[in-house]
Amino acid sequence: MFTAILTDSSSDLEQGQIDGIHVVPLHLFFGDELFEDGVTLSKPDFWQRLDREAAAGHDPPTTSQPAPGVFRDAFQALIDQGAEGVVAVHLSGKLSGTLNSSKQGAALLENAPPIEFVDANTASIAVAWAAEAALEASRAGASLQETADAARRTAERTRTLLFVETLDYLLRGGRIGRARHLAGKLLRVRPLLEVVDGEVVDIERPRTRAKALDRLYAHIMADGPPERVAILHGRADADAQAVAARISDACDGMDVPIVLSSPVLGAHIGPGTVGAAVLRAE
């Protein structure tokens, strides 16, 4: 059975980046100007534009999920390529309407093959890892259900951590979740956040950037040497490099990729962010 894998650009993947994973771009707006994440607006161009808009005193960008019709067309394209089933792996349904839009798009299909939807309950690189696990299972001959379960198991073993220089972007985007009531206090610190049960919550409140980066490293290593780590940043390459090197040194030279945040995630975390996706060892 040929099971196709689909995800969205909140995974920090771009179309064609991993052969076998179809990526549907989320939408980003600077004012009334619409961009497709990673398609009509690249990562470097986004961060440059963000600087220009901020310097001009303009409102920060906003994001939205693709319309159901976009997902319908994406599913149809996979079916036309011979897919006998699809596993759709998406970011947390508590952070975005993307998963719901994907389900609505599938409902628009006629005579569609079975489609399994996976709420990864997280965001960014951890979503990509869940999609990769599904792809690996599919290529090994797993059933549709087994392929979806492989994505779920990987998602359950991940942690997504973020140190943000300011909560302004998350507050404007309404992505704070249970930490919202602490916003007034948190705006005076440099909070360390985690996606827990699909929501962004604060786990520590260090007052300096150096302390926040130390605590980020401590949380990455909290359960012992992880199986896999990737560092995410919002135009904070030097700090990202330092954290990655520290992890690599502690984990026998582990390869720790460094990823510049996508436009759709960058719109919510803002510049100066350093984060990590951590896959805990089984």
N, C-alpha and C positions, 0 to 999 in steps of 0.2 A: 504494500500500500504506500503510495506516495503522499506523504503528509507535508504540506507546505507550512513554513513558519513566517508569521507576520508580527511586527511590533511597531512602535511609534517612535518619533524622534526624541522623545523625552529620555530614551535609552542612551543618548549621546552617540548613537550610531547614525551614519548617513547612508542613503541608498547606495548599494554596491560595495559598501565597506566590508561586509562579510557575505561571501557568496552563499546563497541559500536562505538568507534572512531578508524579507521584504520590509522596508521601512516606510511608514506613512508619515509625512511631515506635519507637525503641528503648525499653527499659524501665529504670527507675531505682528503687532501693529506699532509703528511709530506714528502717532497721531492717526490720520486716516489712511496711511500708507501700509498696505498689506504685504507681508513677506511669508514665504514658505520656509520653515526652519531647515537650514542646511541645503536648500535648493536654490532659492533666489536671494538668500542672505547667508554668507559663509560665517564661520566662527570669527576669524580675524576682522572681517568687515563689521560684524555686529559690535564687537568691543570698541572699535574706533568710532562707530556711529553713536554708541552709548555715551562716550566721552564728549562728543560734539553736542549732543542734545543736552547733556547735563550742564556744559559750559554756557549754553544758550538759555538756560533756565527753563527748558521744556519739561513736560511731564515724562516720567519714565515709560518705557514700552509696556504694552499689555499683551497677553497671550490668549489663545482660544483653541479648543479642540477642532479638528476637521469636522465638516458636516457629515451626516450619515451617508450621503451619496458618494463622498470621497472614499469611504471604507467599502461601500458596495462595489465601486469600480475596482478597488484594490483586490478584493476577494475574487471578483469576476476574472481579473487578469490572471490570478493564480489558478483558477479553475480552467481557464483556457489553455494554460500551460500543462494541464494534466493532473492537477492536484485532486486527490480522492478524499481529502480531508485537510483542514487547516487548524493550526494552533495559533491563536492570537494572544500574545503576551503584552500586557500594558502596565503602565504605571498605576499607582494606587488610585482606586476609584474615589478615595476621600480627598485626593489632591486635585483631581481633574475629572471632567466629564468625558474624557477620551474613551474609556472602557465602555461607557453607556452608548456613546456615539457609534463605536465599533459594532456593538450588538444590534443597534438599530439599523446599521448599514447591512449587516448580514440578513436581517429580516426582510430586506427589500429584494433579496435574490429569489429567483425562481428555480426550483429543482436543484437547490444547493446541496453540496455534500455536507457531511457533519462538520461542525466547527466547534472547537473547544476554546473557551475564553479563560485566560489565566490573569487574575488580579495579582500582580507581583507584590502588592502591598508595600511598595517602595518606589524609588525613582532613580534615574540616571544610570550609571554603569551597572548597578545591580540588576536592573531590568534587562540590560544587554546580556549579562551572564545567564539569566534565566532563559532567554531566547536561545543562546548558544547551547545550553543544556538540552533544550528541546530539539534543536537541529542535530546534535550528536545522537540523541536517542532515535530520531527519525531515520537518520542514515544507517543506524545499526539494525533497522527493521522493526522497531517498536510499533505497537498499535497506537492509534490516535490517543486513547486514554493514557497509555504509558508515556507517550511523548509529552502530553500536558502535565502529567504527574512529575516527570523529570524536571520540568521548568519550575513547578511548585516547590519541589524539594530543594532545589538550588536557591530559590528566593528565600525560603525559610532559614537557610544557613547564612544569609548575608546580613551585614550591618551597613547602613548608609549614614555617615557622619559628616557634619559640616561645621566649620568655624566660619562665621560671617563677621565681616568688619562692621556692618550695621544691619539692623533688622528692618530698616526702612523699606527695602524692596519686598521682603516677605510680608510685611504688614500691609503694604498697598495691594499686594496680590491676594490677600486673605488666606495665606498658606500656613499661618502660625499654629492653628489647631489649639491644643490644650495649653499652649504657652501664651495664648493671646492675653490672658488676664495679667501676665507678668510683663507685658510689653513696656510699660512705663519704667520699670526697674531695669529691664534688659537693655533698653536703649542707652543706658549709662555704663554698660559693660560690653565685653566682646564675647557673646554667648557661643557655647558649643552645643550644637543641635544634633538630633538623631531622628530618623524616620522610624517611628515605633507604632506598630499596628496601623500603618498607613498614614499616620499624621506626623507633622513636624513638632517635636517637643524639645524643650531645653533640658539638658542633662547636667550642665555645669555653667558657671558664670564667672569665668576668669576676667580679670580687669586689665590685663595687658595682652598684646598680641603674642609676645614670646611665651607667656604662660599658656595661652590658648593653644598654641602649636605644640607645646609640651604635652598638654592634656589630650590633644588629638592623637598624638603618637601613643600615649598610654592606653587609650581606649582601643586603638588598633591592635595592640599587643595584649590586651586584657585577658584573652582566653588562651594565651600561648601563641606560638608561631602559627599564623593563619595559612591556609592553603593558597590563598590568592589575595593580592591587594592591588588596587589602582588608586592613584591620586588624581583628584579633580580640582581645578582651580579657575577662578575668575580673574584673569590677568594678574596672577601672583606667582609667576613662574619660579622665581628664586626660592620662595618659601616652599613651594611644591617640590622642587628639586631637593631641598634640604631634608624634608620629611621622607621622601622616597629613598634617599641615600641612607638615612638612619635606619629605615626598615630593612633595606637590603643588607646592610652590615649586620643587623641583628638576626637575619634569617638566611645566613650562609649564601649571600649573593643572589637572593631571589630577584627576579626581574620585576620591577615595579613600574608599570607604564604611567605616564603623566598625560592627562587629558585636559585640554582647554574646554571649558564648559560651552555647551551649545547655546545658541541664542535663546531658545525657549526656556532653558533652565537659568541662564545668565540673567534674564529679565526678572527673575525672582530672588536670586541670591546676591546680585550686584558685584562690583569690583572688590578685590581683596580677599575673596573667599578662598579657603582651602578646605577640601573635603576628602573623603576616602570611601571607597567601597571595599568591604572586607568579607571574604568568604572563609568562614570558620572551618577548621579541619573537622572531618567526621570522627 
